[in-house]
Amino acid sequence: MERKIINELIKWKIDSYKRPLLLSGISGCGKTYTVIKFGKDEYKNIVYFDCDQNLELTYVIEKNTTKEKLIKALSAISLETILKEDTLIVFDNVSDKVLVSIKKLFTGEDYHIIMITNDDKIVKKHKTEGINYKKMDLVTFPEYLKYVGKEQLVDFIEDSFKNNKSMPFHTLATELYNDFVLTGGYPSAITKYNKEQDYNMLGNILDKNIKLIKYKLIKLDNLIDIKRGQEVYNNISIQLLKDNKKFQYGNIKPGARSKEYEKSIEFMQTNKMIIKSTRIT
């Protein structure tokens, strides 16, 4: 699946003053897959590290305090030769410790480094300090149309919107949009549904993605807010079935008040778990 972010990554690659790139986005939006595909298409080789509970990598980062020593150590533990400008170095699930070290040692264009995260705390702390930053979203409708071979509809839709006139293929576009919405914009759901055309299969895929999203709640400061966040999230689909679309806290449990859930909802909104709409009458 071709993603728009690829064009941004290519611009970053040819930048004359290249800093390490931090790529963020919600779990399951295709960050790792897209970066690996970009590396295979644009570089001689890729050196990939998953920073999640990687004690060997943490040790190497701590013990090698110069760029030259660190490159040698990374080559050794990856069993890959790291070449200036020809190797893409990827740090997936990048930790704060790894990011600080990379930012400190790599400031020029000689080594090409992409760090991947879904942690908004890391983004807030580092995105303006000595690195390039890009954000990746779930699949957009135009990306979806291109993937399913209906790219020509994008021009019709844009022209209809700009000129405020009816779109000749509105029924077809609506059917495709409904299928797109059911996938949630997740690449894994889109590719499997396009192959099998099975709505039941979509439920299993989206259940896994929802579990990944809800897992973020453990980063809240205390257990009561984690519990309240789960209560809100689990109640959304039920409340969307109501004619009145205003979220009613009393439906979660008797006597519940919005103030109790403010912290959890703010966290969920910041971490793209929910989209809060205030334009409700």
N, C-alpha and C positions, 0 to 999 in steps of 0.2 A: 504494500500500500504506500503510495507516494504521499509524503507529508510536507506541508509548507515550510516547516522548520528546517528542512534540508537546505533550502536556499540561504537561510541565515547562517547555517553551519559552513557553507561554501564561502560566503563573504568573510566569515571569521578566519577561515583557513588562509585566504590570500591577503589578509590584513598585514600591512608592513610592520606594524607594532602589535604583535600578538601576545596577549596575556592569557593565562589559563581561563577556560570557560566553565562557568557553573550553570548547569541546566537543571531546572526544577520543573515539577509537575505532579499531578495527582497520581497515586499508585494505579498502574494498569493503563496509562495513557499512551504507552509505547516508547518511552524515553530510551530504555536500554536497547531495544530492537532497532530503533532509528539510528542511534549513535553507532552501533555495530555495523549496520548496513552502510552508513556514511563512511566509516573507516575502511570497509572492504572495497568500496567504490573509489575512494580518493587517496588511499595510502598503500605503501608496499606491505605493511603488516600492522597488526593491532596488538597492544599489550593491555590485557584486561585484568583489573583487580576488583574483587568485591570486598569492600571495607567492613562489612557487617561481621563482627566477632572474628576478624582476621588478625590473630595474635602475631603471626609472622610478619605481616605488613606493618603492624604497629611498632614492632621491635625495630624493623629496618628504618622506619621513619624517624624514630627517636635517636638511633645510633649514628645516622649519617647526616651530618649537618652542613654539607656542601653539595652543590648541584652535581658535581662530577661523581662524588662518592655515592650519592643516592641513585643516580642513573645506573651505575655499575651494580649496586645492590638489587635494584628492581629488575635488571636484566637477569641476574643470577636466580632470583626466586621465581621468575616467570619462565625461565629457560628460553627467552627470546632476546634477540639483539635489538636494542633500541637505537634507531638512527635519527639524527637530526633532520627535521622537516619531513622525513619519510615514514615515521612511525607515529601512530595515534595512541597515546597513553590514556586509558580510561579508568577512572576511579568511581565505581558504582556504590551507591549507598554511602557516599563520602561522609566521614566523621569530621568533627570539628578539629581534632588533632591533625589529621591528614591535610585538611584544607589549609590550616594555618601554615604548615610546613611548605606546602606547594606554593602558596602565595608569597612566602618569604624568599624561596629559592629560585623561582622561575618568573622572571619579569620581562624577558625578551621573546623573540620570535623563533628561537632555534629549536625548542621542543614544543610539540603540540599536545596539549593536555585538556581533556574534558572530564569534569566532575559532575556526577549525577546525584540528585537528592529529591526526596518528597517531603523533607523536613523544613517547615516554614521558619523555624527558629534559626537554622543555619543560614537560610536565605536573608533574613532580616539582619543578621549579624555581619554577613560578609559581602553582600552583593555590590556595595559601593566602594569596597576597599581593594584596589589593585587587581581586580579580576573583571573579565567580561561576564555578563549575565544574560541568559535567555530563559524564557518560560515556555513550556510546551503544554498545550491543552488537549482535551479529548478530541476525537475526530470531528471536524466540522461537516456541515451538510454538503458544501461544495467538494470537499475531499471525498466524502462518501459517494457522491454522484460520479466523480471521476473514477473511483474504484470499481463501481458497478457498470461502467461503460456508458453513462448518461451525461457525460461532461457538457454536451451541447446545451443541456437545460440550464446550466449556470448562467450563460449569456442571456437566455430568455428571461430568467428570473430577475437578473440585475437590470435589464432593459425595462421590464415591466415596473420595477420599483422606482427607477429613476424618472420614468416618463408618466407614472401614475396611470397606466393602462392595463387592460386585462392580459393575462398570459395565456397563449394559445394551447399550451399543454398542461393546464392547471390540474386536471384530474390525475394524469400520470404523475406529476410532481408531488401531489398530495399523497398518493399511494406510496411513493418512494420515501417521502418524509415520514409517514407513519411507521414504515419498517425501520427507518433510521432511528427514530425516537425509541422504539422497542429495544434496540441494541444498546441504548445508553451512550452511544458514541465511543464505546470501548473497541479497540482494534480486534481483540480476540473474539468478541461476540460478532462483529461485522464479518470477519473473514469466514468464521464457521457457519454463520447463518447464510451467507451468500453461497456457500458450497452445498449446504444440506437443506436449506429452505424449511427448517423445522423450528416452529415457535417454542415447542416444549424444551428443546435443547438450549434455547436462550436463557431460560430460567435458571438452569444449573450454572451457566457461565456467570450470569449477573449475581447470583448468590455468592459466588466466590469473590467477586469484585466488591460487593457490599461488605463482606467480612473483612477484607483488606482496609476498606475505608473506616469501618467501625473500630478497627484495631488502633487507630490513631487516638482514640479517646483515652487510652492508658497514659497518654502524656499530660493529661490534666493533673492539677496539683494534689487533689484529694479524692478519696473513694466516692464520696457523696456526689461530687460533680460528674465523675465517670458514670455513676449509676443514673443520674439525671439525664446525661447526654444520651445514654442508651434508651431511656424511656422516651425521650423526644423522637429520636431517630426511628424507633420501632413503631411510633404512633403516626408518623407522617402519612404512610400509605392509607391507613384507616381513615384519617381525616380528609384526605383528598376525595374520598367517595361521597362526602357530604355536599349538599347544595351550597351551604355556607362555607366558603373557602378560608375564612379566618381561623387561624390555629387557636384551639380552645384548650387551655391547660387543664381545665376541669375534666376533660375526657381522658387524660392520662390516669388520674386518680382523684377521688373526691377531695375537694378543698385545695387542690394544687393552684399555685399562683405564679404568674409570669416572673416575678422577681427572684423566685427560687431557682429559675432555670437560666437567668441572664448570662452567667459566666459560662455555662456549658454551651449555650447557643452562640455566644460571641466566639468561642473557640472553634466550634463547628463551622461557622461562617468564614472565619479567617483561614481555616484549613480546607476550604472548598468542599466540605462534606454536605453542606446545604446551600441553597440560594434563597436568601430572605427577600420577600417582596412586601413592600409597604403600601403598594397601590391597590389596596383591598378596601371595598366599602362594606 
